[in-house]
């Protein structure tokens, strides 16, 4: 049964690569809403490209007013297996070796923002459907590929989709890693504002970060003063071994903290540039809201000083990231992104955050509950079997701090498309995929979808 399907995928590997190159050259970062384009013109354009390509493959598509689309491979019944991907991407950021929105092919690799998160995997799922269709495999259930446009922000796409049509109960999201993720931590996203102190070190400008779910790789601040400030920065850099630089100008001293960027859910091996800036400012005598943030968060990523550190056996330890810090007009604005263990009391955590940020107003607080599908469930067993059939490797489910559309499904998991040996550069510079690895992912998806849709 697999022979014809896999042969199709091998034969169309370069077609996939060429199509992905077109997709990633659409800079589908969330922008200003306009009629029919709730997430901006570039995200709308990406949605149109995806639907046009699906129609060219012979599928019926539905456009949900620019929020999302779906693409269906019909089976004998209307009951469907869902595959949920997304077409929006995070901003490119800095330090790319190649233009982030120009597809750069280097042998088996394609470099560009969105190659791995999530245009490459979403397109791989579409090609898996193509292979099943081309091979004439009979399906009892339909397969529905749902492509959202707001995954990297507020998930307004899924709310709109669910309000306007029935969401399937079972499926997976190709937006993480293999073998399978059956447990996703809960999330707390918050924005907070406090007052800039009038005494102590004077921060004239500080504007770092664009997204709550990105560990910022660089932070710059303009601090009042002259050479004496630069000398303090140099002394602290020598004391800590952390990479800070200072440039004395007529307006003050521009201080730069160089971190190691990454996805907020995976802080190990990363270094938050905002945290670096905060602990430096505290060392120099900053007061008020910035000192509060330095004391409560600083460079920690476990939430300990915020009163939030916790863990469980199923999903591991809580993580905490400050992705945005802005100083403007005497106001300090900061974001927090906590990924919380399945057993955590999210209400108690939000109370702890409020208690450890005295003087801050809570501008917004979004809570997403954790998601867990038992390891012995039929869905998890079927997907693990498909992974092993294609790769020959043993497989077991695991947990993640990342959040995927799997949470939207009653029985949903994250399933690829990254393999255990792949480098994880989601939300980082020089993001890429290997075409050969994506073809392997397509085969896993095809095997899994045939199995799920045949029952």
N, C-alpha and C positions, 0 to 999 in steps of 0.2 A: 504493500500500500504506500509506503514511504518513497519507493524508488522514483516514481514519476514526479512526485512533489519535490523531492530533493534535487532531482535533475533539473527541474525548472529553475530552482533557486540558484544553482551553480551556473546555469546558462545566462541568468539575468543579473549576475553580480555587478557587472559594469553599468548596466542600466540603472540599478539602484544607486551606485556611486554618483553617476551623472545627475540623477534626480535629486539626491541629497545635496549636491553642490548648489543646485538652484535654490533649494529650500533655505539653506543656511545663509544665502546671500540676501535674504529678506531680513532686515534688522528688526525683528518683531519684539521690541522692548515696549512695555506698556507706555502709552502716551495719552494725550488729551482726548477725551471722549467727544465724538461727533455723531450725528444720526446714522444708525447702521454700523457704527464703529465704536462700541462702548469702551474699547481699550486702546483707541488710537488708530491712525491710518495704516501704520506699518503692520500691526497685528491683523487688521482687517485684510490687508493685501496678502498676508501669509495664509489666512483662512481661505481666501479666494483661490490661491495657488493650489492648496491641498485639495479643495473640492473639485477644481478643474482637472487635476491629475486623476482623482478617483473616478470622475465621470469618463475620462478618456480610457480608463481600464474597464468601463462598462458597469459601474456601480450606480445605484441610486443614492443621492446624498440629500441631507436636510440641513438647511442653514437656520440656526436658532438666533436670528437677529444680530449676528456678529459676536455672540457670546461663545458659541461652540458649533460644531457640525457633527453629524454622524454619517457613517458609511456602512452599508449593510450587505452581507453575503447571505442571501435567504436560504433557510432550510425548510423542512417539511412543516414546521410549526413557527408561530410568531415568537415563542419563547426564545430568548437570545442569551448567548454568552457575551459578556462585555469585555472589551479591551479599551482601556482609558489612557490616552496619551495627551500631551499638550504641545502647542505650537508657539507659545510665548517663551521668551528667554530673559535672563537677567542682563543688566547692562554689561558691556564688554569689559570695563575696567582698564587698568594699565598693564604695562610690561609684556605685551604680546610680541612675539618674534615675527609674526605675520599679521596682516590686516585681519581683525577679528570677524568682519562681515564680508570677507572675500575668501571663498573656499580655496585652500591651498593643498594640492595633492602631492604627497611625497611618498612614492611607492605605494604601500598598502594603507597609508595613513591619509586622512582628510582632516585638516585643521580649520576650525572656525567655531565661533560661539554657536551653541545649539547642536553641535554634532552628536554629543553624547546625552545632552539634557535639553530637550528630549526629542528633537526632530529625527535624529538617526534611528532610535528605537521605535518611534511611532511609525516611521516609514517602513521599517523592517516588519512590523506587524501587518502593514498593508500588503507588503510583498508576500508574506506568509499566506494571507487570504487569497492573493492572486494565484499562488501555486496550487492551493486547494481547489480553486475554481477551474484552473486550466486542466487539472488532472481529473476533473469530473467526479470528485469524491462526494458521495451522497451524505447529506447532513440531516439529522432529525431536528436539531435546533439551529437557529440563525446565529450568525456571528456579527456583532455590531462593534465597529471601531468608532469610539467617541473621542473627538479631538477638541480639547478645551483651549481657552485663550487667556486664562488668568491664574494659572497654577502657581506662578512665582510671586503672586501678590495676595489677593484676598479670596480667591475661589468663587467669585461672583458668577463665573461661568457655570459651575456645577449647580449652584443654587438656582440659576435661571433655567438650566436644562431640566432639572428635576421638577421644576414648577410647570414646565410646558410639555413634558412627556414622561412616560414611565421608565424609570431606570431599571435595567436588569438586576437580578439579585446576586448573580454569580459571575466572577470574572477576575481579571488581573490588570495591573498597570505596569507597562514596560518602562519604568522610570526609576530603577534602582539597580539591583545586582542579583545575579544568580548565586546559589541555586534557587532560593526563594526567601522572601521576607514575609513572615506570617504575623509579625508583631511590630507595630509602629507606636512610638511613644506619643503621649499627649503633648500639646503645645500651649504655651502662653506667650502671646505677642502683645507688647505694651508700648505706648508712647507716653513720655512723662516730660513735664516742663517745670523748671525752677528758675530762681533769680540769680543773675550773675552778681557776685559780691563786689562791693565798692572798695573794700580794703584788700590788702595782700597783693599777690601777683595779679597784674591786670592783663587779661586776655582780650585783645582787640578784635581778633578774628579767629574762628575755628569752624571749619566746615568739612566734616568727614563722613563718608558713607552715603549710599543711595538705597540700600535694601536691608531690611532687618535680618534676612537670612543669609547674609554674606559676612564673613570675617574680613574686615578691611585690611588691606595691605599697606596703606600709607595714611598718615595723618599729619596735617600741617596746621600750625597755629602762629599767629602774629602776636608777640608778647611785647608789652611796653618795656623800654630800657635800651641798653646798649651793650658794650663789650662785657660788662659784668654778668649779664644774663647768658651770653654765649659761653663765658667761662664756666658758669654753673652747669650748663648743658654738657659741656665737654667733660667736666669732672664726674657727672652722674653716668655718662656713657662709659667712662673708664672704670668706674666703680662696679657697674652692673654687667658690663660686656654687651649691652644692648646697642643697636645701631641708631644713634641720634646724630643729627647735624644741626648747625645753627649758622645763620647768615645775618650779619648786622646790616640794617638798611636805615634810610632816613626816617622810615615810618615805625621802626622798632626792630625786633629780632624775629626772623622767620625760623621757626623750629620744625624740623621734620623727624618723624618717627617711622622707621621702616619695619613693617610687620611681615608676616607670611600669610597671604590670603587663603581663603577656602570656604567651604560650605559650613554654615553655623552649626549644623548637626554633628559635625565631625571635627572637633577642635584639636584633637591629638596631633601633635607635630606642627601646629599652626601657631601664629603669634598675632594677637589682635593689636593693631596699631593704635586704636583708640585707648585701649588699656595702657599701652606704653606711654601715651601722651598724658593720661591722667596721673599715673604714678610719678612721672617726672614733675608735673605741675605741683603735686602734693609735696614732693621733696623740696621744691622751690618756695613753698609757703602759700600756695593758693588756698582760698577759703570759700565758704558758701557752697553753692550747688555742685561745683566741680570737685571740691574736696569730698562731699558726700558720695558722689559717684566713685571717686577713687577708693574710698573706704569700703563701700558696699560691693563694688564689682572689681575695679582695678584690672589686673591681668588674670584674674581667676576665670576658669571656665566650668567650675563645679558648683557655683552658687553658694559656697560656704559662708562667705561674709554677708551674703544677702539673706541668710537664714533659710536657704532652700536645699541644701545638699541632702540627697537621698538616693537610694538605689533599691533594686529588687533582683531576684534571680532570673526572672523572665526577660527583662529588657535592659538591665544594667543601670548605670548611674545617670543622674540628671546632668544636663549640660546647659550652659548659660552663655549668651553672646550679646554684646552691645555692638550693633551694626551701624548705628547712626548717632552722631554727636554734632550738634550745631550750636553755635553761639552767635546771636544776632540781637541787636537792639536791647541789650541788657537781659536777654532771656536765654536759658540753656534748655535745649531739647535733646532728649536721648531716647533710644529704643532698646528694648530687651527682647530676646528670643530665648525662651526656655523650652527644652525638650525633656519631658517628664516621664519617669517610669510608669509602667502600667498600674502599679499598686499605689501610686502617689495620690494624695488628696489635693486636687488642683485648687480647691477653694482655700485650703490652709496655706498653700504656696502663694496665692495672690495676696492673702493677708500679710504674709511675711514680707513680701516685696514692699507693700505699702508702709509697713512698720520700719523698714530699713532705709526708706527714702524720705525722711522727714523734710518738709518744706517743698516737696514736689507735688504738683497736681497730676492726676491721672487723666490724660487726654483721651486715651482709648485703651481698651483691654479686651483682647480676643482670646477665647479659650477653645481649643479643639481637644476632644476627649481621645484617649488612646484607643487603639484598634488591635484586636487579637483574634486570629482564627486558629483553633486547636490544631496541633501538629498531626493528629490522627484523623482529621476531617477528610472526606472524600476528595475535596478540591486540592488540598495540600498533597495528599498521596498521589493523585493523578499527575500533578505538575512535577513533582519530584521524579516520578517514573519517567516522564517524557524527557526531562533533563538527562537522566542517567542513560536512557536509550540512545540519545544522540551523542553524548560526550563520552560515555563509558565510565564516567566518574561517579563515585558514591555521593549522595547528597543528603543534606539535613537542613531544616528551616532555621532561620535566625532572626534576630530583632534589629531594628534600626531607630536612630533618632530622626531620620528623615521622614517627611510626610508626603504621601502620594495619594492619588485619587482612589486607591484601594479602600480608603476610609469611607468613601461614598457608598460602597456596596455592602450589602448584608454579609455576603461571603466573598471577600475580596482580598487579594494579596498583591505584593509587588514581586515582579518576576523578570529579572534582567533589566537592561540588556548587557550590563557590565559583567565580566567574568572575574573570578577571584584573582587571577593573575594580572588583570588590567590596572593601569594607572588611573587613579581617580582625580580628574581635573574639572569636575563640575563646579561651576561658579568661579573658576580660576582662569588665569591667562593660559593660552596655548591648549585649550580644550581640543580633543581630537577623538576620532574613532579609527579602528582598523577595519577595513572592508571585510577581510576574511573572518574576523570575529563576528561582525554583524551578519554575515551569511550563516554562520553557525547558530547565531541567535534566531534567525529566521526559521531554521530547521527545527529548533526547539519549539518555537511558537506554533509552527505548522503542526507538529506532532501533538502538542498539547491541545490545540484547538480542535483537531480531528477527534481526539479522545473525548473532550468535553462536549462537543456538539453531536457526538454519535449516540449519546445516552439519553 
